[in-house]
Amino acid sequence: MKITTMKQILLAAGMTAGLGCAMALAQDAKQDMKQAGHATKEAAVDAGHATKDAAVDTGHGTKRAYNKTKSGTKKAAHKTANGTKTAVHRTENAGDVLVGKPQEH
C-alpha cells in the first residue's frame, strides 16, 4: 500500500509540475504573438513614412524639372527672337551693301 500511495504522490507532483510548465509556455506564446503584432505594426508605420518621404522627394523633383523646362523654353524663345531680329537687319542691310550704300550702325 505504501507503493501505491507513493505512486499517487509522485503522479500528482508530476502533473502539477507539468501543468505549471504548460501554463508558463502558454503565456510566453501569447506574449510572443503580441510582440509579433507590435513589430508588424511598427514595420507598417516605418514603410508608410518611407513612402511619404519618397512621394515628397518625387514631388520636389517634378517641380524642379517643370521649372527648368519652363526656364529653358523662355531662354530658347528669347534667343530665337534675337536671332530673327538679327537676320532681319542683315537681310535689310544686304540690299544696301549690293547697291553700295554705307551701313548704318
Biopython code that builds the backbone (N, CA, C, O; Angstrom):
import numpy as np
from Bio.PDB.StructureBuilder import StructureBuilder

atoms = [
    (1, "MET", "N", (0.799, -1.171, 0.000)),
    (1, "MET", "CA", (0.000, 0.000, 0.000)),
    (1, "MET", "C", (0.862, 1.263, 0.000)),
    (1, "MET", "O", (0.481, 2.292, -0.557)),
    (2, "LYS", "N", (1.991, 1.166, 0.614)),
    (2, "LYS", "CA", (2.890, 2.308, 0.614)),
    (2, "LYS", "C", (3.316, 2.651, -0.811)),
    (2, "LYS", "O", (3.460, 3.832, -1.130)),
    (3, "ILE", "N", (3.517, 1.692, -1.650)),
    (3, "ILE", "CA", (3.957, 1.916, -3.024)),
    (3, "ILE", "C", (2.844, 2.623, -3.803)),
    (3, "ILE", "O", (3.138, 3.524, -4.590)),
    (4, "THR", "N", (1.628, 2.259, -3.617)),
    (4, "THR", "CA", (0.516, 2.880, -4.315)),
    (4, "THR", "C", (0.376, 4.328, -3.889)),
    (4, "THR", "O", (0.152, 5.202, -4.727)),
    (5, "THR", "N", (0.504, 4.592, -2.611)),
    (5, "THR", "CA", (0.407, 5.963, -2.121)),
    (5, "THR", "C", (1.576, 6.794, -2.659)),
    (5, "THR", "O", (1.403, 7.956, -3.027)),
    (6, "MET", "N", (2.741, 6.200, -2.701)),
    (6, "MET", "CA", (3.925, 6.887, -3.207)),
    (6, "MET", "C", (3.751, 7.204, -4.687)),
    (6, "MET", "O", (4.128, 8.281, -5.150)),
    (7, "LYS", "N", (3.172, 6.251, -5.431)),
    (7, "LYS", "CA", (2.933, 6.479, -6.856)),
    (7, "LYS", "C", (1.957, 7.633, -7.051)),
    (7, "LYS", "O", (2.139, 8.467, -7.938)),
    (8, "GLN", "N", (0.934, 7.674, -6.229)),
    (8, "GLN", "CA", (-0.065, 8.733, -6.342)),
    (8, "GLN", "C", (0.550, 10.104, -6.047)),
    (8, "GLN", "O", (0.234, 11.088, -6.716)),
    (9, "ILE", "N", (1.415, 10.159, -5.061)),
    (9, "ILE", "CA", (2.066, 11.423, -4.690)),
    (9, "ILE", "C", (2.985, 11.877, -5.825)),
    (9, "ILE", "O", (2.988, 13.049, -6.199)),
    (10, "LEU", "N", (3.761, 10.941, -6.367)),
    (10, "LEU", "CA", (4.665, 11.292, -7.467)),
    (10, "LEU", "C", (3.881, 11.692, -8.715)),
    (10, "LEU", "O", (4.273, 12.621, -9.421)),
    (11, "LEU", "N", (2.782, 10.999, -8.989)),
    (11, "LEU", "CA", (1.943, 11.329, -10.133)),
    (11, "LEU", "C", (1.339, 12.723, -9.971)),
    (11, "LEU", "O", (1.306, 13.496, -10.928)),
    (12, "ALA", "N", (0.869, 13.044, -8.791)),
    (12, "ALA", "CA", (0.289, 14.361, -8.526)),
    (12, "ALA", "C", (1.349, 15.457, -8.655)),
    (12, "ALA", "O", (1.086, 16.524, -9.211)),
    (13, "ALA", "N", (2.540, 15.184, -8.139)),
    (13, "ALA", "CA", (3.628, 16.167, -8.231)),
    (13, "ALA", "C", (4.026, 16.379, -9.695)),
    (13, "ALA", "O", (4.269, 17.508, -10.122)),
    (14, "GLY", "N", (4.089, 15.288, -10.454)),
    (14, "GLY", "CA", (4.442, 15.382, -11.874)),
    (14, "GLY", "C", (3.399, 16.150, -12.666)),
    (14, "GLY", "O", (3.734, 16.970, -13.521)),
    (15, "MET", "N", (2.131, 15.880, -12.377)),
    (15, "MET", "CA", (1.048, 16.593, -13.070)),
    (15, "MET", "C", (1.078, 18.081, -12.736)),
    (15, "MET", "O", (0.889, 18.921, -13.616)),
    (16, "THR", "N", (1.313, 18.404, -11.476)),
    (16, "THR", "CA", (1.366, 19.806, -11.065)),
    (16, "THR", "C", (2.519, 20.518, -11.757)),
    (16, "THR", "O", (2.356, 21.630, -12.260)),
    (17, "ALA", "N", (3.661, 19.892, -11.782)),
    (17, "ALA", "CA", (4.821, 20.493, -12.440)),
    (17, "ALA", "C", (4.571, 20.630, -13.942)),
    (17, "ALA", "O", (4.919, 21.647, -14.541)),
    (18, "GLY", "N", (3.979, 19.622, -14.539)),
    (18, "GLY", "CA", (3.693, 19.658, -15.976)),
    (18, "GLY", "C", (2.698, 20.749, -16.327)),
    (18, "GLY", "O", (2.893, 21.472, -17.304)),
    (19, "LEU", "N", (1.642, 20.875, -15.551)),
    (19, "LEU", "CA", (0.653, 21.917, -15.806)),
    (19, "LEU", "C", (1.242, 23.317, -15.600)),
    (19, "LEU", "O", (0.928, 24.258, -16.329)),
    (20, "GLY", "N", (2.094, 23.421, -14.598)),
    (20, "GLY", "CA", (2.738, 24.720, -14.348)),
    (20, "GLY", "C", (3.617, 25.135, -15.518)),
    (20, "GLY", "O", (3.610, 26.297, -15.924)),
    (21, "CYS", "N", (4.372, 24.189, -16.058)),
    (21, "CYS", "CA", (5.229, 24.487, -17.218)),
    (21, "CYS", "C", (4.389, 24.800, -18.441)),
    (21, "CYS", "O", (4.719, 25.706, -19.206)),
    (22, "ALA", "N", (3.308, 24.062, -18.632)),
    (22, "ALA", "CA", (2.439, 24.296, -19.788)),
    (22, "ALA", "C", (1.819, 25.681, -19.715)),
    (22, "ALA", "O", (1.715, 26.363, -20.734)),
    (23, "MET", "N", (1.410, 26.105, -18.539)),
    (23, "MET", "CA", (0.815, 27.434, -18.387)),
    (23, "MET", "C", (1.873, 28.518, -18.646)),
    (23, "MET", "O", (1.579, 29.545, -19.258)),
    (24, "ALA", "N", (3.078, 28.285, -18.183)),
    (24, "ALA", "CA", (4.146, 29.253, -18.419)),
    (24, "ALA", "C", (4.458, 29.363, -19.913)),
    (24, "ALA", "O", (4.678, 30.462, -20.421)),
    (25, "LEU", "N", (4.477, 28.247, -20.604)),
    (25, "LEU", "CA", (4.724, 28.261, -22.037)),
    (25, "LEU", "C", (3.583, 28.925, -22.789)),
    (25, "LEU", "O", (3.810, 29.628, -23.774)),
    (26, "ALA", "N", (2.382, 28.711, -22.340)),
    (26, "ALA", "CA", (1.228, 29.323, -22.991)),
    (26, "ALA", "C", (1.298, 30.845, -22.863)),
    (26, "ALA", "O", (0.988, 31.564, -23.812)),
    (27, "GLN", "N", (1.697, 31.324, -21.712)),
    (27, "GLN", "CA", (1.821, 32.768, -21.541)),
    (27, "GLN", "C", (2.962, 33.313, -22.382)),
    (27, "GLN", "O", (2.852, 34.412, -22.925)),
    (28, "ASP", "N", (4.039, 32.580, -22.502)),
    (28, "ASP", "CA", (5.143, 33.013, -23.349)),
    (28, "ASP", "C", (4.707, 33.076, -24.812)),
    (28, "ASP", "O", (5.070, 34.010, -25.527)),
    (29, "ALA", "N", (3.937, 32.096, -25.254)),
    (29, "ALA", "CA", (3.461, 32.095, -26.627)),
    (29, "ALA", "C", (2.524, 33.277, -26.866)),
    (29, "ALA", "O", (2.579, 33.913, -27.918)),
    (30, "LYS", "N", (1.676, 33.567, -25.901)),
    (30, "LYS", "CA", (0.762, 34.709, -26.027)),
    (30, "LYS", "C", (1.555, 36.014, -26.115)),
    (30, "LYS", "O", (1.248, 36.889, -26.925)),
    (31, "GLN", "N", (2.570, 36.128, -25.276)),
    (31, "GLN", "CA", (3.399, 37.331, -25.301)),
    (31, "GLN", "C", (4.161, 37.432, -26.615)),
    (31, "GLN", "O", (4.322, 38.526, -27.156)),
    (32, "ASP", "N", (4.631, 36.296, -27.133)),
    (32, "ASP", "CA", (5.321, 36.291, -28.419)),
    (32, "ASP", "C", (4.396, 36.774, -29.533)),
    (32, "ASP", "O", (4.823, 37.523, -30.412)),
    (33, "MET", "N", (3.147, 36.356, -29.502)),
    (33, "MET", "CA", (2.179, 36.791, -30.512)),
    (33, "MET", "C", (1.944, 38.299, -30.416)),
    (33, "MET", "O", (1.853, 38.986, -31.433)),
    (34, "LYS", "N", (1.849, 38.803, -29.193)),
    (34, "LYS", "CA", (1.672, 40.251, -29.010)),
    (34, "LYS", "C", (2.868, 41.014, -29.568)),
    (34, "LYS", "O", (2.714, 42.014, -30.270)),
    (35, "GLN", "N", (4.055, 40.527, -29.246)),
    (35, "GLN", "CA", (5.268, 41.197, -29.723)),
    (35, "GLN", "C", (5.350, 41.150, -31.246)),
    (35, "GLN", "O", (5.776, 42.120, -31.873)),
    (36, "ALA", "N", (4.949, 40.041, -31.840)),
    (36, "ALA", "CA", (4.965, 39.933, -33.300)),
    (36, "ALA", "C", (3.975, 40.926, -33.902)),
    (36, "ALA", "O", (4.262, 41.540, -34.929)),
    (37, "GLY", "N", (2.825, 41.085, -33.276)),
    (37, "GLY", "CA", (1.839, 42.061, -33.758)),
    (37, "GLY", "C", (2.358, 43.478, -33.689)),
    (37, "GLY", "O", (2.176, 44.261, -34.620)),
    (38, "HIS", "N", (3.005, 43.807, -32.582)),
    (38, "HIS", "CA", (3.573, 45.156, -32.433)),
    (38, "HIS", "C", (4.689, 45.391, -33.448)),
    (38, "HIS", "O", (4.792, 46.472, -34.027)),
    (39, "ALA", "N", (5.514, 44.382, -33.657)),
    (39, "ALA", "CA", (6.602, 44.522, -34.625)),
    (39, "ALA", "C", (6.049, 44.728, -36.035)),
    (39, "ALA", "O", (6.587, 45.515, -36.814)),
    (40, "THR", "N", (4.971, 44.014, -36.354)),
    (40, "THR", "CA", (4.349, 44.171, -37.670)),
    (40, "THR", "C", (3.796, 45.579, -37.825)),
    (40, "THR", "O", (3.944, 46.195, -38.881)),
    (41, "LYS", "N", (3.161, 46.087, -36.782)),
    (41, "LYS", "CA", (2.596, 47.436, -36.828)),
    (41, "LYS", "C", (3.712, 48.467, -37.014)),
    (41, "LYS", "O", (3.582, 49.383, -37.826)),
    (42, "GLU", "N", (4.794, 48.319, -36.273)),
    (42, "GLU", "CA", (5.910, 49.263, -36.390)),
    (42, "GLU", "C", (6.515, 49.217, -37.796)),
    (42, "GLU", "O", (6.879, 50.253, -38.353)),
    (43, "ALA", "N", (6.622, 48.023, -38.361)),
    (43, "ALA", "CA", (7.162, 47.904, -39.720)),
    (43, "ALA", "C", (6.242, 48.586, -40.731)),
    (43, "ALA", "O", (6.714, 49.228, -41.669)),
    (44, "ALA", "N", (4.940, 48.447, -40.542)),
    (44, "ALA", "CA", (3.995, 49.099, -41.453)),
    (44, "ALA", "C", (4.082, 50.616, -41.328)),
    (44, "ALA", "O", (4.021, 51.325, -42.332)),
    (45, "VAL", "N", (4.222, 51.111, -40.114)),
    (45, "VAL", "CA", (4.349, 52.561, -39.909)),
    (45, "VAL", "C", (5.630, 53.069, -40.558)),
    (45, "VAL", "O", (5.623, 54.109, -41.217)),
    (46, "ASP", "N", (6.729, 52.342, -40.374)),
    (46, "ASP", "CA", (8.003, 52.744, -40.987)),
    (46, "ASP", "C", (7.896, 52.749, -42.513)),
    (46, "ASP", "O", (8.414, 53.649, -43.173)),
    (47, "ALA", "N", (7.229, 51.752, -43.061)),
    (47, "ALA", "CA", (7.053, 51.703, -44.513)),
    (47, "ALA", "C", (6.204, 52.881, -44.986)),
    (47, "ALA", "O", (6.464, 53.457, -46.042)),
    (48, "GLY", "N", (5.192, 53.233, -44.201)),
    (48, "GLY", "CA", (4.361, 54.386, -44.547)),
    (48, "GLY", "C", (5.149, 55.672, -44.551)),
    (48, "GLY", "O", (4.970, 56.512, -45.433)),
    (49, "HIS", "N", (6.022, 55.835, -43.570)),
    (49, "HIS", "CA", (6.862, 57.034, -43.516)),
    (49, "HIS", "C", (7.808, 57.082, -44.710)),
    (49, "HIS", "O", (8.013, 58.143, -45.300)),
    (50, "ALA", "N", (8.380, 55.947, -45.064)),
    (50, "ALA", "CA", (9.295, 55.901, -46.213)),
    (50, "ALA", "C", (8.551, 56.244, -47.499)),
    (50, "ALA", "O", (9.084, 56.941, -48.362)),
    (51, "THR", "N", (7.321, 55.754, -47.624)),
    (51, "THR", "CA", (6.531, 56.056, -48.816)),
    (51, "THR", "C", (6.235, 57.545, -48.889)),
    (51, "THR", "O", (6.300, 58.145, -49.962)),
    (52, "LYS", "N", (5.910, 58.138, -47.751)),
    (52, "LYS", "CA", (5.613, 59.573, -47.718)),
    (52, "LYS", "C", (6.852, 60.375, -48.117)),
    (52, "LYS", "O", (6.760, 61.315, -48.907)),
    (53, "ASP", "N", (8.005, 60.003, -47.572)),
    (53, "ASP", "CA", (9.245, 60.705, -47.902)),
    (53, "ASP", "C", (9.553, 60.585, -49.398)),
    (53, "ASP", "O", (9.965, 61.555, -50.033)),
    (54, "ALA", "N", (9.353, 59.403, -49.944)),
    (54, "ALA", "CA", (9.608, 59.203, -51.371)),
    (54, "ALA", "C", (8.661, 60.049, -52.220)),
    (54, "ALA", "O", (9.061, 60.607, -53.242)),
    (55, "ALA", "N", (7.411, 60.138, -51.790)),
    (55, "ALA", "CA", (6.440, 60.934, -52.544)),
    (55, "ALA", "C", (6.806, 62.412, -52.504)),
    (55, "ALA", "O", (6.690, 63.111, -53.511)),
    (56, "VAL", "N", (7.247, 62.887, -51.351)),
    (56, "VAL", "CA", (7.648, 64.298, -51.228)),
    (56, "VAL", "C", (8.862, 64.576, -52.114)),
    (56, "VAL", "O", (8.911, 65.587, -52.814)),
    (57, "ASP", "N", (9.840, 63.669, -52.077)),
    (57, "ASP", "CA", (11.031, 63.848, -52.911)),
    (57, "ASP", "C", (10.682, 63.824, -54.400)),
    (57, "ASP", "O", (11.237, 64.594, -55.184)),
    (58, "THR", "N", (9.775, 62.951, -54.783)),
    (58, "THR", "CA", (9.352, 62.883, -56.184)),
    (58, "THR", "C", (8.648, 64.171, -56.582)),
    (58, "THR", "O", (8.854, 64.689, -57.680)),
    (59, "GLY", "N", (7.817, 64.683, -55.683)),
    (59, "GLY", "CA", (7.129, 65.951, -55.959)),
    (59, "GLY", "C", (8.104, 67.087, -56.152)),
    (59, "GLY", "O", (7.930, 67.917, -57.044)),
    (60, "HIS", "N", (9.134, 67.129, -55.319)),
    (60, "HIS", "CA", (10.140, 68.183, -55.457)),
    (60, "HIS", "C", (10.887, 68.039, -56.776)),
    (60, "HIS", "O", (11.158, 69.031, -57.453)),
    (61, "GLY", "N", (11.220, 66.806, -57.140)),
    (61, "GLY", "CA", (11.929, 66.577, -58.399)),
    (61, "GLY", "C", (11.084, 66.973, -59.597)),
    (61, "GLY", "O", (11.595, 67.543, -60.562)),
    (62, "THR", "N", (9.804, 66.675, -59.537)),
    (62, "THR", "CA", (8.895, 67.035, -60.633)),
    (62, "THR", "C", (8.782, 68.544, -60.753)),
    (62, "THR", "O", (8.809, 69.092, -61.854)),
    (63, "LYS", "N", (8.656, 69.209, -59.620)),
    (63, "LYS", "CA", (8.544, 70.671, -59.615)),
    (63, "LYS", "C", (9.815, 71.298, -60.184)),
    (63, "LYS", "O", (9.750, 72.260, -60.949)),
    (64, "ARG", "N", (10.954, 70.755, -59.812)),
    (64, "ARG", "CA", (12.235, 71.291, -60.291)),
    (64, "ARG", "C", (12.354, 71.081, -61.804)),
    (64, "ARG", "O", (12.794, 71.975, -62.526)),
    (65, "ALA", "N", (11.965, 69.910, -62.273)),
    (65, "ALA", "CA", (12.024, 69.636, -63.711)),
    (65, "ALA", "C", (11.100, 70.584, -64.472)),
    (65, "ALA", "O", (11.457, 71.082, -65.540)),
    (66, "TYR", "N", (9.924, 70.830, -63.924)),
    (66, "TYR", "CA", (8.981, 71.767, -64.550)),
    (66, "TYR", "C", (9.601, 73.155, -64.657)),
    (66, "TYR", "O", (9.541, 73.788, -65.711)),
    (67, "ASN", "N", (10.199, 73.627, -63.558)),
    (67, "ASN", "CA", (10.792, 74.968, -63.563)),
    (67, "ASN", "C", (11.968, 75.055, -64.527)),
    (67, "ASN", "O", (12.119, 76.063, -65.217)),
    (68, "LYS", "N", (12.797, 74.028, -64.588)),
    (68, "LYS", "CA", (13.933, 74.024, -65.509)),
    (68, "LYS", "C", (13.444, 74.040, -66.961)),
    (68, "LYS", "O", (14.002, 74.750, -67.797)),
    (69, "THR", "N", (12.410, 73.263, -67.257)),
    (69, "THR", "CA", (11.867, 73.233, -68.619)),
    (69, "THR", "C", (11.275, 74.586, -68.989)),
    (69, "THR", "O", (11.463, 75.073, -70.104)),
    (70, "LYS", "N", (10.566, 75.181, -68.053)),
    (70, "LYS", "CA", (9.965, 76.497, -68.283)),
    (70, "LYS", "C", (11.050, 77.529, -68.560)),
    (70, "LYS", "O", (10.936, 78.327, -69.490)),
    (71, "SER", "N", (12.092, 77.508, -67.757)),
    (71, "SER", "CA", (13.201, 78.443, -67.920)),
    (71, "SER", "C", (13.903, 78.233, -69.270)),
    (71, "SER", "O", (14.209, 79.196, -69.972)),
    (72, "GLY", "N", (14.152, 76.973, -69.624)),
    (72, "GLY", "CA", (14.809, 76.672, -70.894)),
    (72, "GLY", "C", (13.964, 77.094, -72.086)),
    (72, "GLY", "O", (14.495, 77.559, -73.095)),
    (73, "THR", "N", (12.649, 76.934, -71.973)),
    (73, "THR", "CA", (11.751, 77.340, -73.059)),
    (73, "THR", "C", (11.776, 78.845, -73.244)),
    (73, "THR", "O", (11.815, 79.335, -74.372)),
    (74, "LYS", "N", (11.753, 79.585, -72.136)),
    (74, "LYS", "CA", (11.818, 81.054, -72.223)),
    (74, "LYS", "C", (13.139, 81.500, -72.847)),
    (74, "LYS", "O", (13.174, 82.400, -73.687)),
    (75, "LYS", "N", (14.214, 80.859, -72.425)),
    (75, "LYS", "CA", (15.542, 81.213, -72.942)),
    (75, "LYS", "C", (15.601, 80.949, -74.446)),
    (75, "LYS", "O", (16.117, 81.772, -75.202)),
    (76, "ALA", "N", (15.078, 79.816, -74.876)),
    (76, "ALA", "CA", (15.083, 79.485, -76.300)),
    (76, "ALA", "C", (14.232, 80.469, -77.094)),
    (76, "ALA", "O", (14.597, 80.859, -78.203)),
    (77, "ALA", "N", (13.103, 80.868, -76.529)),
    (77, "ALA", "CA", (12.225, 81.831, -77.215)),
    (77, "ALA", "C", (12.930, 83.174, -77.376)),
    (77, "ALA", "O", (12.851, 83.796, -78.436)),
    (78, "HIS", "N", (13.618, 83.622, -76.328)),
    (78, "HIS", "CA", (14.340, 84.897, -76.413)),
    (78, "HIS", "C", (15.468, 84.824, -77.436)),
    (78, "HIS", "O", (15.660, 85.755, -78.218)),
    (79, "LYS", "N", (16.212, 83.725, -77.433)),
    (79, "LYS", "CA", (17.312, 83.584, -78.394)),
    (79, "LYS", "C", (16.783, 83.521, -79.823)),
    (79, "LYS", "O", (17.388, 84.078, -80.740)),
    (80, "THR", "N", (15.656, 82.843, -80.009)),
    (80, "THR", "CA", (15.056, 82.771, -81.344)),
    (80, "THR", "C", (14.615, 84.157, -81.806)),
    (80, "THR", "O", (14.820, 84.534, -82.959)),
    (81, "ALA", "N", (14.007, 84.910, -80.887)),
    (81, "ALA", "CA", (13.573, 86.267, -81.235)),
    (81, "ALA", "C", (14.772, 87.143, -81.595)),
    (81, "ALA", "O", (14.717, 87.889, -82.572)),
    (82, "ASN", "N", (15.841, 87.063, -80.825)),
    (82, "ASN", "CA", (17.046, 87.847, -81.126)),
    (82, "ASN", "C", (17.658, 87.425, -82.452)),
    (82, "ASN", "O", (18.094, 88.264, -83.240)),
    (83, "GLY", "N", (17.690, 86.105, -82.696)),
    (83, "GLY", "CA", (18.240, 85.616, -83.966)),
    (83, "GLY", "C", (17.407, 86.087, -85.149)),
    (83, "GLY", "O", (17.946, 86.417, -86.205)),
    (84, "THR", "N", (16.091, 86.118, -84.969)),
    (84, "THR", "CA", (15.210, 86.587, -86.040)),
    (84, "THR", "C", (15.442, 88.065, -86.313)),
    (84, "THR", "O", (15.494, 88.475, -87.472)),
    (85, "LYS", "N", (15.583, 88.874, -85.264)),
    (85, "LYS", "CA", (15.845, 90.314, -85.437)),
    (85, "LYS", "C", (17.169, 90.531, -86.166)),
    (85, "LYS", "O", (17.266, 91.366, -87.065)),
    (86, "THR", "N", (18.179, 89.771, -85.769)),
    (86, "THR", "CA", (19.480, 89.899, -86.421)),
    (86, "THR", "C", (19.378, 89.522, -87.894)),
    (86, "THR", "O", (19.949, 90.201, -88.747)),
    (87, "ALA", "N", (18.667, 88.462, -88.197)),
    (87, "ALA", "CA", (18.508, 88.032, -89.588)),
    (87, "ALA", "C", (17.759, 89.091, -90.396)),
    (87, "ALA", "O", (18.095, 89.335, -91.555)),
    (88, "VAL", "N", (16.763, 89.713, -89.803)),
    (88, "VAL", "CA", (16.007, 90.760, -90.497)),
    (88, "VAL", "C", (16.912, 91.945, -90.805)),
    (88, "VAL", "O", (16.902, 92.460, -91.924)),
    (89, "HIS", "N", (17.695, 92.382, -89.820)),
    (89, "HIS", "CA", (18.591, 93.525, -90.024)),
    (89, "HIS", "C", (19.640, 93.219, -91.091)),
    (89, "HIS", "O", (19.955, 94.068, -91.924)),
    (90, "ARG", "N", (20.171, 92.015, -91.058)),
    (90, "ARG", "CA", (21.190, 91.658, -92.040)),
    (90, "ARG", "C", (20.580, 91.572, -93.436)),
    (90, "ARG", "O", (21.214, 91.947, -94.422)),
    (91, "THR", "N", (19.373, 91.086, -93.509)),
    (91, "THR", "CA", (18.700, 90.997, -94.807)),
    (91, "THR", "C", (18.423, 92.391, -95.354)),
    (91, "THR", "O", (18.620, 92.638, -96.543)),
    (92, "GLU", "N", (17.967, 93.307, -94.495)),
    (92, "GLU", "CA", (17.710, 94.685, -94.922)),
    (92, "GLU", "C", (18.993, 95.351, -95.383)),
    (92, "GLU", "O", (19.008, 96.071, -96.381)),
    (93, "ASN", "N", (20.067, 95.106, -94.651)),
    (93, "ASN", "CA", (21.347, 95.731, -94.991)),
    (93, "ASN", "C", (22.018, 95.066, -96.194)),
    (93, "ASN", "O", (22.871, 95.683, -96.834)),
    (94, "ALA", "N", (21.657, 93.838, -96.511)),
    (94, "ALA", "CA", (22.284, 93.143, -97.635)),
    (94, "ALA", "C", (21.984, 93.856, -98.959)),
    (94, "ALA", "O", (22.852, 93.971, -99.825)),
    (95, "GLY", "N", (20.766, 94.322, -99.097)),
    (95, "GLY", "CA", (20.423, 95.055, -100.315)),
    (95, "GLY", "C", (21.198, 96.349, -100.423)),
    (95, "GLY", "O", (21.615, 96.726, -101.518)),
    (96, "ASP", "N", (21.401, 97.041, -99.310)),
    (96, "ASP", "CA", (22.156, 98.285, -99.316)),
    (96, "ASP", "C", (23.615, 98.041, -99.675)),
    (96, "ASP", "O", (24.234, 98.847, -100.370)),
    (97, "VAL", "N", (24.160, 96.930, -99.201)),
    (97, "VAL", "CA", (25.556, 96.618, -99.489)),
    (97, "VAL", "C", (25.727, 96.350, -100.976)),
    (97, "VAL", "O", (26.728, 96.759, -101.565)),
    (98, "LEU", "N", (24.779, 95.677, -101.584)),
    (98, "LEU", "CA", (24.860, 95.395, -103.021)),
    (98, "LEU", "C", (24.776, 96.681, -103.844)),
    (98, "LEU", "O", (25.424, 96.794, -104.884)),
    (99, "VAL", "N", (23.991, 97.637, -103.388)),
    (99, "VAL", "CA", (23.842, 98.901, -104.108)),
    (99, "VAL", "C", (25.035, 99.813, -103.828)),
    (99, "VAL", "O", (25.344, 100.688, -104.637)),
    (100, "GLY", "N", (25.707, 99.619, -102.698)),
    (100, "GLY", "CA", (26.878, 100.410, -102.378)),
    (100, "GLY", "C", (26.641, 101.462, -101.320)),
    (100, "GLY", "O", (27.490, 102.331, -101.124)),
    (101, "LYS", "N", (25.515, 101.413, -100.632)),
    (101, "LYS", "CA", (25.245, 102.378, -99.569)),
    (101, "LYS", "C", (26.042, 102.001, -98.338)),
    (101, "LYS", "O", (26.282, 100.815, -98.112)),
    (102, "PRO", "N", (26.461, 102.963, -97.537)),
    (102, "PRO", "CA", (27.188, 102.651, -96.298)),
    (102, "PRO", "C", (26.227, 102.052, -95.250)),
    (102, "PRO", "O", (25.031, 102.346, -95.241)),
    (103, "GLN", "N", (26.781, 101.214, -94.381)),
    (103, "GLN", "CA", (25.984, 100.598, -93.344)),
    (103, "GLN", "C", (25.651, 101.590, -92.246)),
    (103, "GLN", "O", (26.480, 102.418, -91.869)),
    (104, "GLU", "N", (24.440, 101.502, -91.742)),
    (104, "GLU", "CA", (24.050, 102.324, -90.600)),
    (104, "GLU", "C", (24.200, 101.484, -89.336)),
    (104, "GLU", "O", (23.775, 100.330, -89.286)),
    (105, "HIS", "N", (24.792, 102.067, -88.350)),
    (105, "HIS", "CA", (25.001, 101.318, -87.109)),
    (105, "HIS", "C", (23.995, 101.698, -86.109)),
    (105, "HIS", "O", (24.004, 101.175, -84.995)),
]
sb = StructureBuilder()
sb.init_structure("model")
sb.init_model(0)
sb.init_chain("A")
sb.init_seg("    ")
for serial, (resi, resn, name, xyz) in enumerate(atoms, 1):
    if name == "N":
        sb.init_residue(resn, " ", resi, " ")
    sb.init_atom(name, np.array(xyz, "f"), 0.0, 1.0, " ", f" {name:<3s}", serial, name[0])
structure = sb.get_structure()
